[in-house]
Amino acid sequence: LVIIDLPFSLRIDWNLRQKVSRISVHKRASAQLKKALIEVHDHYGMTRMQELGIDRYAGCYNHRKMRGSNSWSMHAYGCAIDFYAEPNGLRTKCPDALFCGAEYKDFLDIMEANEWLPAIRLWGKDAMHFQRAKL
């Protein structure tokens, strides 16, 4: 793991008055994450990101097993990040997940182009989750 300085602050999803400017992530995934976030910011701008909730950080490194499993979560390896959890929940499928909306397509495309794969495109739910590892 390495600690990276984010190119801009992200609001903590469960306390929007609090911000994070540094996060822990796997060393091999850090450059792609930083590049993806810069491209997302360049595309949307901070005001639009806040309107869409793309700036709502819900977690990256977390030493834990997957819910309901004995296997380690991608978060335990520092190669997963979550954004805006509530409307993009673990069991929420398209079209109900917020990130399935047309205004989020570019966000998902940018993350995917930088090798941060959207779970909603991998297994059809858990839209908050992006990972830098293939199944």
N, C-alpha and C positions, 0 to 999 in steps of 0.2 A: 504493500500500500504506500501511496504517496499522498501528501496533502497538496491540493492545487488551489491557487487563487482563482476564483471565478472571474470572468470578464465583466460581470456586473453582479449586484446583489440579488439573491432570490428571497422571496418572502417565505417564512415557515408556514406551511399549509394549515396547521392547527392554531397558529397565533400570528395573524397577518401583520401585527405591529413589530414583530421580531424578524430580523433578516440574517441571512448567512452569506458570507463572502468567501468562505473556504470550505472544502469538503475533502474527505478521504475517498480515494478511488484506486483501483489496481493500476500499477505503474504502466502496464501495457495498454490500458484503456484511457489514460488521462489525456493524451494529446488529441484523440478523436473527440472526446467529450468537450473539451475546451473549444475545439474548432466548430463542432456542431452548435454549441451555445452562441458563439460569435455569429454564425450564419443565421441562426434563428433571430437573434437580436437585429442583425442587419436587415433581415427580411421584414419583420413585424414592427420593430421599434419598441421601446419600453412601454409606452402608453398602451399600444395595442396588445402587447404581451400581458399586461396587467388586466386589461378588459377581458381577455380570453382565459386568464388564469394560468397561462403557460409559465409564469414566473413563480408559481406556488410549488415550492420544494417539499416533497413528502418523504425524502430519505434516499440514501445511497448505501454506504457501507453499514452493515448491521450483521454482527456475528450471530446468525440464527439458522435454524433449519426451516425448510419450506413448511407452510401450514399443512398439518395433517400428514406429514411425511417424515421419514428418517434421513432423507437426503438434505444436503446443505443447500441453502438458497443461493442464488447468484449474488445476492446482497452480501453474503458472508465472504465472498471472494472479491468484493469491491468492483464488480463488473455489472451492476444494475443500478438504475436510478428511477425514482418515482416522482411524478408531478401530479398535482391537483387530484388527490385521492378520492374524495367523496363521490363526485359524479362519474368517476372512471374506475369504479371498484373492481375488486378481484373477480367477482362473478357477473359483473355487468357486461352484457354482450351488445354488439351493434344491433340496431341503431340507437339503443338506449344510452350508451356511453357518450359523454360529451365529446371526447376526442374523435368520435366517428363522424362529426359534423364536417361539412365542406370547408369551413374556415380553418380547420385544423389539418387538412391534407398536406399543406406545405410544411407544417411542423413535423409531421410524421415522415414525410419525404426527406427532409433535411437530416433528421436524426438517422434514418436508415442509410442515407448516402454516406454518412460518417460512421457506418458500421455499428450504430446503436439501434438495434432492432426493436420495433414496437411490438409488444406482446399481442396487441389487438390484431396484428397481421400474422403473428406466429401461431397463436392458438385461439383467436377469436374472442378473447375477453381480457380482463385485467389491463385496460387501456392506459392506466397510469404508469405502467411498467415498461421500461426500455432496458435492453441488456446488450452487452458487447460480447456475447457468447452465443453460439448456435446450439440447438438441441441435438 
